[in-house]
């Protein structure tokens, strides 16, 4: 379940801050305090403790300023979340240089980038982004993804369908990876102890003969490295499907 939402605050103010920013006031705030520093501090706080720990008070404490100082730059927590979301979406400076040789290679970059984004900022999975605000960084990434599909004869709906499908796949895998890591943090049992505790029941299941395919799986099927393998394996299959669709469109 998500514990925060995008677009729940003053939408006009969030968009204004995203696109135009705000000059630091000459009164009140600690010298050197800027909107950028506030957003960066909020992101670091959420990265470390999760979105539930995000509050104007906690961000102010991290910056060493009074809570009221922040309100000269951002109206409140809801707008701050909007700014955080667009902040972490900032494209890497070398994104255009890394553009793939064709649409497929470029979408691989998009997919892997989305996956890594969620691993760097696990709190993204705690924010309901069904109603996203279109900030400059979000639009830049969207533009990059769309550019991969230029000249392929796709309709606008088809382009969005491919991009949405790609995003859903990599985001889902990232969620599985992040939740797995969080389950291990502070757990009473280690990963090895957790599975060892199920050993006696698994011996009974094996002896029953009811699950032959399950127990025929190789011992190294589920490893720490399997997450990266699954990402690349599934991404390749997904893009194979995209390619078949694009080819069929050209032949129609």
N, C-alpha and C positions, 0 to 999 in steps of 0.2 A: 504494500500500500504506500502511496505517496503521502508526504506530510507537508508539502508546499505546492504552490501553483504559480505558473507564469501568468502575467497579465491580470493579476488580481488587485493591483493598486491603481494609482492615477496613471492611466495609460498614456495620456498626452504628456505628462511630466516625464515618465520613463523614456518615451521616444525622444523627447527634447534633450534629455541628458545623454542618451545614446548617440544622437546625431550631432549635437552641438556642444555638449559638455557644459561646464560652468566654471568661470574664473573664480579662484579662491577669494573669499571675502577679506577685506582689510581689517575687519573687526572680529573679535571673538576667537576664531579657531587658532590653534597652535600654528606658528609659522611653519611653512612647508607642507601643511596638510592640504591634500588635493582630492578631488573625486577619484582619480586613478588610484591613489594610495588607499583610499577607503575600500574600493572594490577589490583591490589585490589582497588587502588584509582579510576581507570577508571570505574570499575564495580560499585562502590559506586556512582559515578557521574551519570552513566546511570540509576541506580536504582532510583535515586531521580528525575532526570530531563528528562530522556529519551535519546535515542541514538542521537537525533539531537543536544543535548548539548555537545556531546563528541567531543573534539578537543585536540590536543597536548597542546595547550596553557592553556585550562581549567584544564586538568589533572595536568600540572605543577603548576598551581596556587593552586590547592588543596593540593599539596605536599609541597608547599612553596619553589619551586626551579625555575630556569630559564628554559624556554621552550627548549632551545638547549641542556640542560642536558639530557633530555629524549632520544634524538636521539643517545646517546652513548649506549643505551640499546635496543631500538626498532626502526626500520627504519621509521615508520610513522603510521598514523591512521588505515590504512587498516590492517596492520600486528597486530596492537594492538587489533583490533576487533577479529581477529582470536584467539589471546591469551586469550581474555576475554571469548570467547565462550567455549574454553576448560577448562578454570579456573572454571567456574560455574558448569561444568559437573562433578567436582570432586566427586567421590562416598563417601558416609558417611563412617566413619571408621568402623561402626558396620554393614555394608551392608551384609557381609557374615553371620554374626550372625542372621540377620533378615530374612535370606532366608526361604521361605515358606516350608511347609511339602511336597508339591508337585508342579508340574509345574503351576497349576492354582494359588495357593497362591503366588508363586514367581512372576508371571506376574501381580498380583494385586499390589504387591510392586512396580514393574516397572511402572505400569500405574499411581498409586498415586504419585510416585516420580516425574514423568514427569509433572503432573498437578501442584504439589507444586513448582517445579522449575520455571515454568512460572509465578506463582503468586509472587514468591520472586523476580524475575527479569523480569518485564513486557516488558522491552526493547527487549527481545528475539523475540517478535512478530514483531518488526520493522526491523529485520535482515533477509534477504533472505539467507537461509542456504541450498539451493538446491545443492550447490557444497561445501560440508563441507570438512574441513581439518581433517585428522585423527590423532588427538592428543592422548596422553596417557590416559586422563580421558574419552574422548569420546569412545575410544576403550574398556576401562575397563567396562563402562556401557553396551556397545554392547555385550561384552563377557558374562556379568552377565545375560542379557536377553536371549542370545542364550543358556546358560547353563540350563535354565529352560526347554528347549525343548529337552534335551538329552534323548535318548532311547525311543522316541515316534514313530519312524519309518517315520519321516518326511523328505522330500527332502530339500535341501538348499533353493530352491525357496519358498517352503511352509513355512519354518521357517521365512524367511524374510517377506513373505506375512502376517503372523500373527503379527509379531512385528511391521511392518509398519501400519497395520490396527489399532492396539492398540494405537500406537503413534498418528495417525491421529485423533482418537476419543478423547483422553484426551487433545491433543493440541487444538483441536477445541473448546472443552468446556472451556479450560483455556482462549482462546481468547475471548469468549463470556463474561466470568466473568471479565476479565481485561478491556475490552472495556466498559462494563457497569459501572465499578468503575470509569474509566476515564471520562465518560460522566457526572458523578455526580460532579466531581471536578471542581469547579469554574463556575458551571452552574448558570444561573440567577434564575432558579426555582429549588426548592428542588424536590426530588423524588415524594413526596406526592403532591406537587403543580403541577408537570408535569402531573400526572395522573388525578388530580382533574380538570385540564383545559380541559380534554377530556370528562368530565362527561356529559355535555349537548348533545354532539354528540352521546355518548354511549346510552343515554336515547332514542334518536330517533332510533338508531339501534335496541335496545331491543324492542321498540314498533312496529317496522316493522315486527318482527317475522321471519326475514330472516336468523337469526343466532342462532337457538335454542341451538345448542351444545356448542357454545362459551359461552353463558350466563347461561348454566347449570353447568359450572365448579364451584367447591367449592371456597369460598372466600379466603381460605388459600393456593390455588394452587401456586401462585407466591409470595414467601416470600424470605427473605434473606437466610433462611436455605435450600431453594429448590435447590440451586446450588450444595451443598454437597450431597443432596439426589439424584439428577440427575446423578452426577458422579458415585456414588455407584450402583444406579439402572441400568444405562446403561452399566457400566463395568461388572456387573454380567451377563447381557443378552449377552454381547459380548463374554465373556468367556464361556457361555453356548454354543454359536455357535461354538467356537473353540473346545470345548469338543466333540460336535456332529461330527465335522469334523475328529478329531483325532480318535474317536471311529470307524467311518466308514473306516478309513484307516487301522485300525487293523483288521477289519472284512473282508477287501477286499481280 
